[in-house]
Amino acid sequence: MFVDTAKVLVSAGKGGDGAVSFRHEIYVDKGGPDGGDGGRGGDVIFVATNDLNTLVDFRYKPELKAKTGANGAKRNMHGASGEALRVKVPVGTIVRRDGEIIADFIDDGQEIVVAKGGDGGFGNEHFKSSVRQTPKIAEKGEPGESFEAELELKILADVGLVGFPNAGKSTFLSVVSNARPEIADYAFTTLTPNLGVADIDDTSLLIADIPGLIEGASEGKGLGDAFLRHVERTAVLLHMIDAYSDDPAKDYLTIRQELKKYNLDLTKRPEIIVLTKTEGFDKEIIKMQMDSVKNVAKKKKIFAISSAAHQGLQEVLRALRIEVDKYRESQEKRETVQIDQIETITLPQSRQSDGWKVEKIETEGVVSYRVSGGKIEKFASKTDFSNRESVNRLRNILSKMGIDYELRRKGALGDSLLLIGDSEFSFQEQ
């Protein structure tokens, strides 16, 4: 079953909690702190592979969840890190979070962490100091990243076959490659994209047979836009036109218009045109049909082929190989130029996470203050709000970061409610 879109809940592991513990020794009623740190939560890692060509497995896995880090223990024993979850996806998979692309898999074996596990919490041994001999503070483990991932598969191929249904795309693919698509003498035989590898001279081409397009495909008619996405990543388009068509030029222009409506860049993609099923025509009729297309497809290479009779196939494959190589080379140069021309000035990651802001919120006469920022939210997520010392430590952090000054400036009082992440507490100890 071919599936090229899926949604799945991705949950990295929570970090383990730090421990509150004190050494117990002979003749020492209560020794120093020895609570260990919690282990880090496991990441969710996607791994691209050429062995898969569908996202169907994700339909049966509503959640991908990595392991939680183990809690710390006495005697300074740190918890073990949670095991990462490694998930295989087809090459060509795009992963989005809230509509934004966070991962794009274009190479076999490529690995990307799509959800990071939470850090483990510090045990009370970490908080020992000259003025705090017996700290009863330990951090909770940080939650791992969790979100609904949107997966989309766009087939990566050298050549994409486009044309009306029954134009001979599947037959061509079956003859020049190792693919075995369903073939019959009626429209819409191909219901899913097929991939095949065609050997030509001492190289090969990866060819994708895209289900037949019709007028209105870009708006979803027929098999429509559900399959047009698979044309987007092909280097070269092989536009196939049935030699038996009453108006091959119109057929060509119709498909071009659908490509343009779906994605204007597709009309700028290198293209070769072939007139198919020519084994039953004499040369004059073939020339007439080809001339009809030439009148509207200026400067495009046009070939006449017969897949059934194995005529003209090698010439087309060689022409495709040349165009694919030229396109790949031009893309590499373009990317190099873009990288060289872009001057980027950014803050270090550590500085970015230090940023924060305070927002005053009034709902039905109740005033609260929302504090947001990567670093302070991380501290709050690791605070044990059932432990008074732990909460006061968070208040001290607010002071050291200058956040308490901004809270007072915006009108916060001692009993004002502060909101940080999913946590809420009073501004000052009551």
C-alpha positions in Angstrom: 0.0 0.0 0.0 1.5 3.3 -1.1 1.0 6.2 1.4 2.8 9.5 1.0 1.4 11.6 3.9 1.0 10.8 7.6 0.7 12.4 11.0 2.3 10.9 14.1 2.8 12.1 17.7 6.6 12.2 18.4 7.6 12.2 22.1 11.2 12.3 23.2 11.9 10.8 26.7 11.6 12.8 29.9 14.8 13.3 31.9 15.1 11.4 35.1 14.6 13.2 38.5 17.5 14.1 40.7 17.6 12.5 44.1 17.6 14.0 47.6 19.8 11.8 49.8 22.3 12.1 52.6 25.2 9.9 53.5 24.6 7.6 56.5 27.8 6.6 58.2 28.8 5.1 61.5 28.9 7.7 64.2 27.5 10.3 61.8 23.8 10.9 62.2 23.4 12.8 59.0 26.3 13.1 56.5 26.6 15.4 53.5 24.3 15.3 50.5 24.9 12.4 48.0 21.8 12.5 45.8 22.7 11.7 42.1 21.5 13.3 38.9 18.8 11.9 36.7 19.6 10.5 33.3 18.9 12.3 30.1 15.7 11.3 28.2 16.1 9.4 24.9 15.9 11.3 21.5 13.6 10.4 18.6 15.9 9.9 15.6 14.7 9.5 12.0 16.9 7.5 9.7 16.5 7.7 5.9 16.6 4.4 3.9 16.2 3.4 0.3 14.6 0.2 1.5 11.3 2.0 2.1 9.1 3.8 -0.4 5.9 4.4 1.6 4.8 6.0 4.9 2.1 3.3 5.5 3.8 2.1 8.7 3.1 5.4 10.4 -0.7 4.9 9.9 -0.4 2.1 12.5 1.9 3.9 14.9 0.0 6.8 16.3 2.8 7.6 18.7 6.6 7.3 18.6 8.0 7.5 22.1 11.6 7.3 23.3 12.5 6.0 26.7 12.6 8.1 29.9 15.9 8.7 31.7 16.3 6.9 35.0 16.1 8.8 38.3 19.2 9.6 40.3 19.9 7.6 43.5 21.8 7.8 46.7 25.6 7.5 46.9 25.9 9.9 43.9 24.5 7.3 41.5 23.4 9.0 38.3 20.5 7.6 36.4 21.0 5.9 33.1 20.1 7.8 30.0 16.9 6.8 28.2 17.3 4.7 25.0 16.9 6.7 21.9 14.1 5.7 19.4 15.4 5.2 15.9 12.8 5.3 13.2 13.3 4.4 9.5 11.7 6.7 6.9 11.9 6.6 3.1 14.5 8.8 1.4 12.5 11.8 0.2 10.6 12.3 3.4 9.9 15.8 4.8 9.0 16.3 8.4 7.1 19.4 9.5 6.4 20.8 13.0 3.6 23.3 13.1 3.9 23.7 9.4 7.6 24.4 9.5 10.1 22.0 7.9 12.4 20.6 10.6 13.9 17.7 8.6 14.4 16.8 4.9 15.8 13.4 4.1 17.6 13.3 0.8 20.3 10.7 1.3 20.3 7.0 2.3 21.6 6.6 5.8 20.9 10.3 6.8 20.1 10.7 10.4 18.3 13.7 12.1 17.2 14.1 15.7 13.6 15.3 15.3 12.7 15.4 19.0 15.3 15.9 21.8 15.1 14.1 25.1 14.9 16.2 28.3 17.9 16.8 30.5 18.0 14.9 33.8 17.5 16.9 37.0 20.4 17.6 39.4 20.5 15.7 42.7 21.0 17.6 45.9 24.7 16.8 45.9 24.9 19.4 43.1 23.6 22.2 45.4 26.1 21.7 48.2 28.0 24.9 49.1 29.9 26.5 52.0 26.7 28.1 53.2 24.3 25.3 52.3 25.6 22.1 53.9 22.4 20.1 53.8 20.4 21.1 50.7 17.1 19.4 50.4 16.7 20.5 46.8 16.7 18.3 43.7 15.5 19.1 40.2 12.9 17.2 38.3 13.8 15.8 34.9 13.0 18.1 32.0 10.2 16.9 29.7 11.3 15.7 26.2 10.0 17.5 23.1 6.6 16.3 22.1 4.6 17.4 19.1 2.5 16.1 16.2 4.8 15.6 13.2 3.5 15.9 9.7 5.3 13.6 7.3 5.3 14.0 3.5 7.0 11.8 1.0 8.2 13.3 -2.2 9.9 10.7 -4.4 13.5 11.6 -5.3 14.3 10.6 -8.9 16.4 11.6 -11.8 13.5 11.5 -14.3 9.8 12.0 -13.8 7.4 10.6 -16.4 4.4 12.9 -17.0 1.6 12.8 -19.5 -2.1 11.9 -19.9 -3.4 8.5 -18.7 -2.5 5.6 -21.0 0.3 7.6 -22.7 2.7 4.7 -22.3 4.5 5.7 -19.2 4.2 2.4 -17.3 5.1 0.4 -20.4 8.2 2.6 -21.0 9.3 2.1 -17.4 8.8 -1.7 -17.5 10.9 -2.0 -20.6 13.9 0.2 -19.7 14.1 -0.7 -16.0 13.6 -3.4 -13.4 10.2 -2.0 -12.4 7.0 -4.1 -12.9 4.1 -1.6 -12.8 0.5 -2.7 -13.6 -0.1 -2.2 -17.3 -3.4 -2.4 -19.2 -5.1 -0.8 -22.2 -7.2 1.7 -20.2 -6.7 5.0 -18.4 -5.6 5.3 -14.8 -3.8 1.9 -14.8 -1.2 3.4 -12.5 -2.7 4.3 -9.1 0.6 4.9 -7.2 4.0 6.2 -8.3 6.4 3.5 -9.4 10.2 3.7 -9.3 12.6 1.9 -11.7 16.4 2.0 -12.3 17.3 2.2 -16.0 20.9 1.2 -17.0 22.4 3.2 -19.7 26.0 2.7 -20.9 28.1 2.7 -17.7 25.6 4.6 -15.5 22.0 4.4 -14.4 18.9 6.6 -14.0 16.2 6.5 -11.3 12.9 7.0 -13.1 9.6 7.7 -11.4 6.3 6.9 -13.2 3.8 9.5 -12.0 0.1 8.5 -12.3 -1.6 10.0 -15.3 -2.6 13.7 -15.2 -5.7 15.2 -16.7 -7.0 18.8 -17.1 -7.7 20.2 -13.7 -5.2 17.9 -11.9 -3.6 20.8 -10.1 -7.0 21.4 -8.5 -7.3 17.7 -7.5 -9.3 16.3 -10.4 -8.6 12.7 -11.3 -5.6 11.5 -9.4 -4.5 15.1 -9.4 -2.4 17.0 -6.9 -2.0 14.0 -4.7 0.7 12.9 -7.1 2.0 16.1 -8.5 4.2 16.5 -5.4 6.3 13.6 -6.7 7.3 15.5 -9.8 8.7 18.4 -7.7 12.1 16.7 -6.9 12.8 15.1 -10.2 15.8 16.6 -12.1 14.3 16.2 -15.6 10.7 15.7 -16.9 10.1 13.1 -19.7 6.8 14.3 -21.3 5.1 11.4 -23.0 2.5 11.9 -25.6 0.4 9.1 -27.3 1.0 9.1 -31.0 -2.6 8.1 -31.5 -3.8 11.4 -30.1 -6.0 13.6 -32.3 -4.2 16.7 -31.1 -0.8 16.0 -29.6 0.1 19.7 -29.3 -3.0 20.3 -27.2 -2.2 17.3 -25.0 1.3 18.8 -24.4 0.0 22.3 -23.6 -2.7 20.9 -21.2 -0.2 19.0 -19.1 2.2 22.0 -19.1 -0.6 24.2 -17.8 -1.3 21.8 -15.0 2.3 21.7 -14.0 2.4 25.5 -14.1 -0.7 25.9 -11.9 0.7 23.5 -9.3 4.3 24.9 -9.2 5.6 27.4 -11.6 9.2 26.1 -11.2 8.2 22.8 -12.8 7.8 24.6 -16.2 11.4 25.7 -15.9 12.6 22.1 -15.3 14.6 20.5 -18.1 12.3 18.5 -20.3 12.4 16.0 -23.1 9.4 15.1 -25.1 8.6 11.6 -26.6 5.9 10.5 -29.0 5.0 7.0 -27.9 3.5 3.9 -29.5 4.9 4.8 -32.9 5.3 1.2 -34.1 2.0 1.3 -36.0 2.7 4.5 -38.0 4.7 5.3 -41.1 7.4 7.9 -41.0 5.3 10.7 -42.6 2.5 10.5 -40.0 5.1 10.3 -37.2 6.8 13.4 -38.6 3.4 15.2 -38.8 2.6 14.5 -35.2 6.1 15.5 -34.0 5.9 18.8 -36.1 2.6 19.6 -34.4 4.3 19.4 -31.0 7.4 21.3 -32.2 5.2 24.3 -33.1 4.3 24.8 -29.4 7.3 23.3 -27.7 10.1 25.6 -29.0 13.7 24.3 -28.8 12.7 21.2 -26.9 14.2 17.8 -27.8 11.5 15.5 -29.3 11.9 11.8 -29.9 9.7 9.1 -31.4 9.8 5.8 -29.5 8.1 2.4 -29.3 8.5 0.7 -26.0 6.7 -2.4 -27.3 9.1 -2.7 -30.2 12.1 -1.4 -28.2 12.7 1.4 -30.8 14.4 4.7 -29.9 14.8 3.9 -26.2 18.6 4.1 -26.0 18.7 7.5 -27.6 16.1 8.9 -25.2 17.9 7.4 -22.1 21.2 8.9 -23.3 19.6 12.3 -23.8 18.0 12.1 -20.3 21.4 11.2 -18.8 23.0 14.4 -20.3 20.1 16.6 -19.1 20.2 15.1 -15.6 23.9 15.6 -15.2 23.6 19.3 -16.4 20.8 19.9 -14.0 22.5 18.4 -11.0 25.7 20.4 -11.8 23.8 23.7 -12.1 22.0 23.1 -8.8 25.3 22.4 -7.0 26.8 25.7 -8.4 23.7 27.6 -7.5 23.7 26.3 -3.9 27.4 27.2 -3.6 26.9 30.7 -4.8 23.9 31.2 -2.4 26.0 30.1 0.5 28.9 32.3 -0.4 26.7 35.4 -0.9 24.8 35.0 2.4 26.3 36.9 5.3 24.7 35.7 8.5 25.0 37.4 11.9 23.4 35.4 14.7 23.7 35.2 18.5 25.4 32.1 19.9 22.8 29.5 20.9 23.6 30.1 24.6 22.8 33.8 24.2 19.6 33.0 22.3 18.3 30.8 25.1 19.1 33.5 27.7 16.4 35.8 26.2 13.1 36.3 28.0 10.1 38.5 28.1 7.3 39.4 30.6 3.7 39.8 29.5 0.9 41.1 31.8 -2.3 39.2 31.3 -5.7 40.2 32.6 -8.6 37.7 32.3 -12.0 38.5 33.9 -10.4 40.9 36.3 -7.7 38.5 37.4 -4.1 39.7 36.7 -1.2 37.3 36.1 2.2 37.6 34.5 3.5 35.3 31.8 7.3 34.8 31.8 8.7 33.2 28.6 12.2 32.4 27.3 14.2 29.2 26.7 16.4 29.3 29.7 13.9 30.4 32.3 11.3 27.9 31.0 13.8 25.1 31.3 14.5 26.0 34.9 10.8 26.1 35.7 10.2 22.7 34.0 12.9 21.2 36.3 11.5 22.8 39.5 9.8 20.6 42.1 6.9 22.9 43.1 6.0 20.7 46.0 9.4 21.6 47.5 9.5 25.1 49.1 13.3 25.3 48.8 13.1 24.3 45.1 10.5 27.0 44.4 12.6 29.6 46.2 15.6 28.6 44.1 13.5 29.4 41.0 12.7 32.8 42.5 16.4 33.5 43.1 17.0 32.7 39.4 14.4 35.2 38.4 16.2 37.8 40.4 19.7 36.9 39.0 18.4 37.1 35.5 16.8 40.5 36.1 13.3 39.2 35.5 12.0 40.2 38.9 12.8 43.9 38.2 10.7 43.7 35.0 7.9 42.0 36.9 7.8 44.8 39.5 8.0 47.4 36.7 4.9 45.9 35.1 3.1 46.0 38.5 3.7 42.5 40.0 3.2 42.3 43.7 4.2 39.6 46.2 1.1 37.6 45.8 0.9 38.0 42.0 0.6 34.8 40.0 3.5 34.0 37.7 3.1 31.7 34.7 6.2 30.0 33.3 5.7 27.2 30.8 3.1 24.9 32.3 3.8 26.0 35.9 2.3 28.7 38.0 3.3 30.1 41.4 3.3 33.3 43.5 5.9 35.9 42.8 7.1 35.8 46.4 7.0 33.2 49.1 3.7 33.7 51.1 
